[in-house]
Amino acid sequence: MVEVRVRFWTDEIADGGRGMILPKHIWDTGVVDIARNKSHGIVPGNPVPFNSIAELPSKLEKLFIEQGIKVHLNRRARKYIVDD
């Protein structure tokens, strides 16, 4: 299994100054990174930042390309995606 981690920033949301958090509240920005996996030859690089949750698919794609990971489509996806 290949593990990808998505981390969201939580700083400066709460009133009360720097370092204060508001439990269960996040910004829609953060970073994605990949866990080390010797079996797959994955060595983590720099985390890939994102500026909106909407950017996550493209940032995951960037991470996979940087690592040389090939994504295979499952049956459900093959029904509507054309691979020319």
Buried (B, 14 or more C-beta within 10 A) or exposed (E): EEEBEBEEEBEEEBEEEEEEEEEEEBBEEBBBBBEEBEEEEBEEEEBBEBEEBEBBEEBBEBBBEEBEBEEEEEEEEEEEEEEE
